[in-house]
Amino acid sequence: MDFERILIIRLSALGDVVHTLAFVNRLKKARPQAHITWILQPLTFDLVKYQKNVDRFVVYDRKGGLKSLKHIAGELNGEIFDRVFMLQVSLKASLISLCARGAVKLGFDFRRSREFQWLFSSCRIPHHPPGHVLDQFFEFLDDQKIPDCPLDWNIDFTEEELAYKEGFFKTIERPVVSFVIASSNKEKDWNAEGYAQVIDEVDTRLNLQPMIVGGPSAWERELTDRIIQLCRTRPLIALEKPVRHTLLQLAGSDVVVAPDTGPMHMAVALNVPTVALYGYSDPRRCGPYGRFQDLLIDKYNLPGEGEKKITRKTKKGRTHQIRPQEVIEKIEYALRMYPRPQGR
């Protein structure tokens, strides 16, 4: 089926926007002539703003209320899209879809259309049992007969960013193991004691440079301070904005250790060996996609539990069942199985 003008509505969060990037690349490969517009939020725009396969970004400020919706309507200016892909199941995303004129507005099937998305879509993809988030996005392309292709995130960097990355790592003499210690939900996060023990082992026994990576939130700083107090060694600290700096720091790492959070998906997309720490959420639904399954530590699906159906159900306290030795062994395994090329 031919269509030229495409609108994607996926506002957040970081991990889901990373998944959407793979969606965009598959779509653009099949339809190189198509003009793709993507509506998203300021933080997620910063993450993907240099991607060449997106022809136009429209930024939505979720704090702006009706004014932000009027801004979106003005930016779209009555343009008629051949396809509107409604990849986000939320009321605000559905309200944004009202600002767009589309021959086809494609949403999720009724059973997956939370927050009344089905009222805003003109067509819906067929029902499938819940799977990984990215597989669910790909269902939209399958429905539109877009051929499959090798998985491709293809994250683009500018020359200035590559120069920043070179300067950042220039003075670091040892290979770097980066630790993303916090997510937006504390239940997903591992404990300070575990991180401190692993960081000390990485530094003293493995002779690698540990680095704590992330943003400048109060929780990240608090958890970092607790980890440092427990460490015998001193890791590098890189808690900062913008998110592109975090992306570059992950890109220059030899191994990344992270819970279920946006930077974990960023590292996987960058093809950096990633030890993913899961217990609260099901990695079959929101874990690392397509790569590094052998580095996953999964305390959500324990042996003998018989969890067959993938759901959004969460399990409190499971992440804290991860033992430091398990993480250390995965780091050592990653270094053996996924050696990084010389130079960052």
C-alpha positions as CSV (number, residue, x, y, z in Angstrom):
1,M,0.0,0.0,0.0
2,D,1.4,3.4,-1.0
3,F,1.3,6.4,1.3
4,E,3.5,9.5,1.3
5,R,2.7,11.7,4.3
6,I,3.0,10.0,7.7
7,L,2.4,11.2,11.2
8,I,3.7,9.4,14.3
9,I,2.4,10.2,17.8
10,R,4.7,8.9,20.4
11,L,5.5,11.5,23.1
12,S,7.5,9.6,25.7
13,A,9.2,8.0,27.6
14,L,12.8,7.7,26.7
15,G,12.8,3.9,26.3
16,D,9.6,3.9,24.2
17,V,11.0,6.6,22.0
18,V,14.1,4.5,21.4
19,H,11.8,1.7,20.3
20,T,10.0,4.2,18.0
21,L,13.3,5.0,16.4
22,A,13.6,1.4,15.2
23,F,10.0,1.7,14.0
24,V,10.8,4.8,12.0
25,N,13.9,3.3,10.4
26,R,12.0,0.2,9.2
27,L,9.2,2.4,7.8
28,K,11.6,4.7,6.0
29,K,13.6,1.9,4.5
30,A,10.4,0.5,3.0
31,R,9.0,4.0,2.1
32,P,12.1,6.2,1.4
33,Q,9.9,8.7,-0.5
34,A,7.6,9.2,2.5
35,H,7.6,12.4,4.5
36,I,7.6,11.5,8.2
37,T,6.4,13.9,11.0
38,W,6.8,12.9,14.6
39,I,5.1,14.5,17.6
40,L,7.0,14.1,20.9
41,Q,8.0,16.0,24.1
42,P,11.0,18.2,24.7
43,L,13.2,15.6,26.5
44,T,12.5,12.9,24.0
45,F,13.0,15.3,21.1
46,D,16.5,16.1,22.4
47,L,17.3,12.4,22.3
48,V,16.4,11.8,18.6
49,K,16.5,15.3,17.1
50,Y,19.4,14.5,14.7
51,Q,17.8,11.4,13.1
52,K,17.8,11.8,9.4
53,N,14.9,9.5,8.7
54,V,12.5,11.9,10.4
55,D,11.6,14.8,8.1
56,R,9.9,17.0,10.7
57,F,9.6,17.0,14.5
58,V,6.8,18.8,16.3
59,V,7.4,19.3,20.0
60,Y,4.5,19.1,22.5
61,D,4.9,20.7,25.9
62,R,2.7,18.6,28.2
63,K,2.6,21.4,30.8
64,G,1.1,23.8,28.5
65,G,-2.5,22.5,28.5
66,L,-4.8,23.9,25.9
67,K,-2.1,26.2,24.6
68,S,0.1,23.3,23.7
69,L,-2.7,21.6,21.8
70,K,-3.3,24.9,19.9
71,H,0.4,25.0,19.1
72,I,0.3,21.4,17.7
73,A,-2.8,22.3,15.5
74,G,-0.9,25.4,14.3
75,E,2.2,23.4,13.4
76,L,0.2,20.8,11.5
77,N,-1.8,23.6,9.8
78,G,-4.5,21.5,8.4
79,E,-2.1,19.1,6.7
80,I,-3.8,15.8,5.6
81,F,-1.7,12.8,6.5
82,D,-2.1,9.5,4.6
83,R,-1.5,7.6,7.9
84,V,-1.4,8.6,11.5
85,F,0.3,6.0,13.7
86,M,-1.1,6.3,17.2
87,L,1.6,4.5,19.1
88,Q,0.9,5.9,22.5
89,V,-2.1,4.8,24.6
90,S,-2.8,7.8,26.7
91,L,-5.6,10.4,26.7
92,K,-3.2,13.3,26.0
93,A,-1.8,11.5,23.0
94,S,-5.3,10.8,21.8
95,L,-6.3,14.4,22.2
96,I,-3.3,15.4,20.1
97,S,-4.6,13.1,17.4
98,L,-7.6,15.4,17.1
99,C,-5.2,18.2,15.9
100,A,-4.3,16.1,12.9
101,R,-6.3,15.4,9.8
102,G,-5.6,11.8,8.6
103,A,-7.1,9.6,6.0
104,V,-6.4,6.7,8.4
105,K,-5.7,7.1,12.1
106,L,-4.4,3.7,13.2
107,G,-4.6,2.7,16.9
108,F,-4.4,-0.3,19.0
109,D,-7.2,-3.0,19.1
110,F,-10.0,-2.4,21.6
111,R,-8.5,-4.7,24.3
112,R,-5.2,-2.8,24.4
113,S,-6.8,0.7,23.9
114,R,-6.5,2.0,27.4
115,E,-7.8,5.5,28.2
116,F,-10.4,5.3,25.4
117,Q,-7.9,5.4,22.6
118,W,-10.3,3.4,20.4
119,L,-12.7,6.4,20.4
120,F,-10.0,8.5,18.6
121,S,-8.7,6.1,16.0
122,S,-10.5,5.4,12.7
123,C,-8.8,1.9,12.3
124,R,-7.3,-0.5,14.7
125,I,-4.6,-3.2,14.4
126,P,-5.8,-6.8,15.0
127,H,-5.7,-8.1,18.5
128,H,-2.6,-10.1,19.5
129,P,-1.5,-11.4,22.9
130,P,0.7,-8.8,24.6
131,G,4.4,-9.0,23.7
132,H,7.4,-6.8,23.8
133,V,6.6,-3.1,23.4
134,L,8.7,-2.9,20.2
135,D,6.9,-5.9,18.8
136,Q,3.6,-4.2,19.5
137,F,4.8,-1.1,17.5
138,F,5.9,-3.4,14.7
139,E,2.3,-4.7,14.5
140,F,1.3,-1.4,13.1
141,L,3.8,-1.8,10.2
142,D,2.8,-5.4,9.7
143,D,-0.8,-4.3,9.4
144,Q,0.1,-1.8,6.7
145,K,2.1,-4.5,4.8
146,I,5.5,-2.8,5.5
147,P,8.1,-5.5,5.0
148,D,10.3,-6.6,7.8
149,C,14.0,-5.8,7.8
150,P,17.1,-6.2,10.0
151,L,16.7,-4.4,13.3
152,D,18.2,-0.9,13.0
153,W,18.3,2.0,15.4
154,N,21.1,3.9,13.6
155,I,21.5,6.7,16.1
156,D,23.2,9.7,14.5
157,F,25.7,12.0,16.1
158,T,27.0,15.4,15.0
159,E,30.7,16.1,14.5
160,E,30.5,18.4,17.6
161,E,29.1,15.6,19.7
162,L,31.8,13.1,18.5
163,A,34.4,15.7,19.5
164,Y,32.7,16.0,23.0
165,K,32.8,12.3,23.4
166,E,36.5,12.1,22.4
167,G,37.3,14.8,24.9
168,F,35.3,13.2,27.7
169,F,37.0,9.9,27.4
170,K,40.5,11.2,26.5
171,T,41.7,11.3,30.1
172,I,40.1,8.0,31.2
173,E,42.9,5.5,30.9
174,R,41.0,2.3,31.6
175,P,38.0,0.7,29.9
176,V,34.7,2.1,31.4
177,V,31.9,0.2,33.0
178,S,29.0,2.6,33.3
179,F,26.3,2.2,36.0
180,V,22.8,3.7,35.4
181,I,21.7,3.5,39.0
182,A,18.2,5.0,38.9
183,S,14.9,5.0,37.0
184,S,11.7,7.0,37.3
185,N,10.3,4.3,39.7
186,K,12.3,3.4,42.8
187,E,10.8,-0.1,42.7
188,K,12.8,-0.8,39.6
189,D,16.1,0.3,41.1
190,W,18.7,-1.9,42.7
191,N,20.1,-1.1,46.1
192,A,23.1,1.1,47.0
193,E,24.9,-1.7,48.8
194,G,24.8,-4.0,45.7
195,Y,26.1,-1.2,43.4
196,A,28.9,-0.3,45.9
197,Q,30.1,-3.9,46.1
198,V,30.1,-4.3,42.3
199,I,31.8,-0.9,41.7
200,D,34.6,-1.9,44.1
201,E,35.1,-5.2,42.3
202,V,35.1,-3.6,38.9
203,D,37.8,-1.1,40.1
204,T,40.1,-3.2,42.2
205,R,39.8,-6.7,40.8
206,L,38.9,-6.2,37.2
207,N,41.0,-3.0,36.8
208,L,38.2,-1.2,35.0
209,Q,37.0,2.3,35.5
210,P,33.5,2.4,37.1
211,M,31.3,5.4,36.2
212,I,27.9,6.4,37.5
213,V,25.8,7.8,34.6
214,G,22.4,9.5,34.5
215,G,20.6,12.7,34.9
216,P,20.7,15.4,37.7
217,S,17.5,14.4,39.6
218,A,17.4,14.6,43.3
219,W,16.9,10.8,43.6
220,E,19.9,10.0,41.4
221,R,22.1,12.3,43.4
222,E,20.8,10.9,46.7
223,L,21.4,7.3,45.6
224,T,24.8,8.2,44.2
225,D,25.8,9.8,47.5
226,R,24.8,6.6,49.4
227,I,26.8,4.4,47.0
228,I,29.9,6.6,47.3
229,Q,29.7,6.4,51.1
230,L,29.7,2.6,50.9
231,C,32.5,2.3,48.3
232,R,36.1,1.8,49.1
233,T,37.0,3.2,45.7
234,R,35.8,6.4,44.0
235,P,33.8,6.0,40.7
236,L,33.6,8.7,38.2
237,I,30.3,10.7,38.4
238,A,28.4,11.8,35.2
239,L,25.0,13.0,36.4
240,E,24.1,15.8,34.0
241,K,22.0,17.2,31.2
242,P,21.5,17.2,28.3
243,V,20.3,13.6,27.6
244,R,22.6,13.6,24.5
245,H,25.6,13.7,26.8
246,T,24.4,10.6,28.6
247,L,23.9,9.0,25.2
248,L,27.5,9.8,24.3
249,Q,28.8,8.5,27.6
250,L,27.0,5.3,27.1
251,A,28.4,5.0,23.6
252,G,31.9,5.2,24.9
253,S,31.4,2.6,27.6
254,D,32.7,-1.0,27.4
255,V,29.8,-2.4,29.5
256,V,26.7,-0.8,30.9
257,V,24.8,-2.0,34.0
258,A,21.2,-0.6,34.2
259,P,17.7,-1.4,35.5
260,D,14.6,-1.0,33.4
261,T,15.1,2.6,32.3
262,G,15.5,4.7,29.2
263,P,19.3,4.7,29.2
264,M,19.3,0.9,29.3
265,H,17.4,0.9,26.0
266,M,19.7,3.6,24.7
267,A,22.8,1.5,25.5
268,V,21.2,-1.6,23.7
269,A,20.4,0.6,20.7
270,L,24.0,1.7,20.6
271,N,25.1,-1.9,20.6
272,V,26.9,-1.5,23.9
273,P,27.0,-4.7,26.0
274,T,24.3,-4.1,28.6
275,V,23.7,-6.0,31.9
276,A,20.0,-5.4,32.4
277,L,18.7,-5.7,36.0
278,Y,15.0,-6.8,36.1
279,G,12.7,-7.8,38.9
280,Y,9.8,-5.3,39.1
281,S,8.7,-5.5,35.5
282,D,8.7,-8.3,32.9
283,P,11.7,-8.1,30.6
284,R,9.7,-10.1,28.0
285,R,7.6,-7.0,27.7
286,C,10.0,-4.1,28.3
287,G,13.5,-5.6,28.5
288,P,16.5,-5.3,26.1
289,Y,15.2,-6.0,22.6
290,G,17.0,-8.2,20.2
291,R,20.5,-8.0,21.8
292,F,22.3,-9.1,24.9
293,Q,19.7,-11.5,26.2
294,D,22.5,-13.5,27.7
295,L,23.4,-10.5,29.9
296,L,19.9,-10.2,31.4
297,I,19.4,-10.8,35.1
298,D,15.8,-11.7,35.4
299,K,14.2,-11.9,38.9
300,Y,10.7,-11.3,37.6
301,N,10.4,-14.7,35.9
302,L,11.8,-17.1,38.6
303,P,12.2,-20.8,37.9
304,G,9.1,-22.8,38.6
305,E,6.7,-19.9,38.7
306,G,5.1,-20.8,35.4
307,E,4.5,-17.3,34.2
308,K,3.4,-17.8,30.6
309,K,1.4,-14.7,29.7
310,I,3.2,-11.4,29.3
311,T,1.4,-8.7,31.2
312,R,2.0,-5.3,32.7
313,K,1.8,-6.8,36.2
314,T,4.7,-5.7,38.5
315,K,6.4,-7.5,41.4
316,K,7.6,-5.3,44.2
317,G,10.8,-6.2,45.9
318,R,12.0,-8.6,43.2
319,T,14.9,-6.4,42.0
320,H,16.5,-6.5,45.4
321,Q,16.9,-10.3,45.0
322,I,19.7,-9.7,42.6
323,R,23.0,-10.6,44.2
324,P,26.2,-8.6,43.5
325,Q,28.1,-11.7,42.4
326,E,25.5,-12.3,39.7
327,V,26.2,-8.8,38.3
328,I,30.0,-9.2,38.5
329,E,29.8,-12.5,36.6
330,K,27.7,-10.9,33.9
331,I,30.2,-8.1,33.5
332,E,33.0,-10.5,33.2
333,Y,31.0,-12.5,30.7
334,A,30.2,-9.4,28.7
335,L,33.9,-8.5,28.5
336,R,34.7,-12.0,27.2
337,M,31.9,-12.4,24.7
338,Y,31.5,-8.8,23.5
339,P,35.0,-7.2,23.3
340,R,34.8,-3.6,22.3
341,P,37.0,-2.3,19.5
342,Q,40.0,-0.3,20.5
343,G,39.3,3.4,20.8
344,R,36.0,5.0,21.8
